[in-house]
């Protein structure tokens, strides 16, 4: 999609996304350091936008495959709810355009030894125990909302 068209969409309406709250067998949560806006530099759960004409199940599989290198099935997930994510900036850094996501948070309990492959949207990925995650200043508040 053309950058200017997408900026107009961001300026005019909320985006709908899926966030993946992956928990391992010990209850730790997988986070990545975001390399792009919004929330750049913060630890955040994997996730992404739902595309027009894409079903939730197809988006879930695409997002997990892209961000983790492993296609997850929405049937194996628990919907935690819909969350407002408001950001003062946008993907391009254009002044005066804020970003509003309606994020659908899905918890997935992954089996022991779950392997993932990071993507170019994260500079690092690692498992966090919930207490450390909730007290860390570099974990985004929107991620903490899924854990509280």
N, C-alpha and C positions, 0 to 999 in steps of 0.2 A: 504494500500500500504506500502511496506517495506520502512523504513526511508531512507536508502541509495539510493534506486531507486528514491524516491521522491526528495532527494537532488540533484541527477544527473539531473533530469528534471528541477528543479529550476535553476541550474547552466547553463543549455543549452538553455532554451527557456522561453518566457514570459508565465505567467499563465493568464487565462481569468476568470474574476469574475463579480459578480453583487453586486452593492452597493445600499442600500435602503435609500433614502432620504425621510423620513416620516415627513409630516407636519400636524399639528393639525389645528383646525378651526381658531386659532389665528396666524398661521404662524410660530409657534415654531417647532423646529426640534428635533427628538429623537436621542440622542447619548448615547453610552456606553463607559465605560473605559475599554480598551483592556487589558486582562490578559495574552495574549500570544504574541509572536513575529509574524511578524514585527509590529511595531507601539505600542509595549507594553507600558502601562501606559498612553497613550494618549486617549482623548475622540475621538470617531470615529463613523461614521454611521454603522448600522448593514450591514452585507454582507458576501459573501463567494464565493468560487471557483465554477465554472461550471465543472462538471465531464464529462469525455469522453463519448460520446453517449447520453448525456442528452440534451434535447431541452432547449431553453431559458425559455419557459413557465414552464417546469417541474423543472428546477433549481430555478426559481423565487419562486415557491410554496414551494419547499423543504427548501430553505434558509430562507424564511420568517417564515415558520413553526418551523424550528430549532432555529432561533435566537430570535423569538418573541412569539412563542407558538401559532401563528395564521397564517394560510395559506392565503397569498394574491394572487390575480390573476393579471398576467402581463397585461391583457386587461384594468385594472383599473389604470395603471401606465403610466407616461410620460417619454420617454427616453430623458435624458438631453444630452447624448453624451458619447463618449469613452474617458477615461482619463488614462494617464500613471502614475502609482504609482511605484516609484523606492525606494528601501530600501537597506541600506548598510548591513543588516543582513538577516537572514532566520528563519524559524519556530524552528529550532533546535539549533541555536546559533553557528553553525559550521563556523569557521573562513574562510574568503576568498570567501564565496558564498553569492552574493547579490540576492535580490528578485525583479523581475519586474512583475507587474500586469498590464494588460490592463483591467481596471475596467469600466463596463457599469453602468453608474449612472442613476437610475430610481427614479423619484419623485412620491410619492403616497400621496394624500391628504386623511387623515383618518377622519372618522366621530367623532364628539364630543363624549367623553366618551370611546374612543378606549382603550381597555385593552390589555396589552401585558405581557408576562412572560419572564423574562430575562433568559439567558443561562450561561453556564460555561465559555464562552469566554469573558465575561464582569463582572467586579467586581461591577459595578453599572450602572444604566440606568436612564436617566432623559431627560425632555424636556428643550430645550435652545431657548431663543429668538435669532434672527439672529445677532443683534448688539453685544450682549454679546459673542456669539459664535465666531464672527469674531475678537474680541479683546482679547480673552483668549489665554494665552500661552500654555495651556495644551490641546487645541483642535488641532488636527493634521492638517497640511497645506493641505493635500489631502482632508480632510473633508471641509475645508474652500473653496476650489476650487469649490465645488458644489453650494455654497451659493453666491459667488461673481457674 
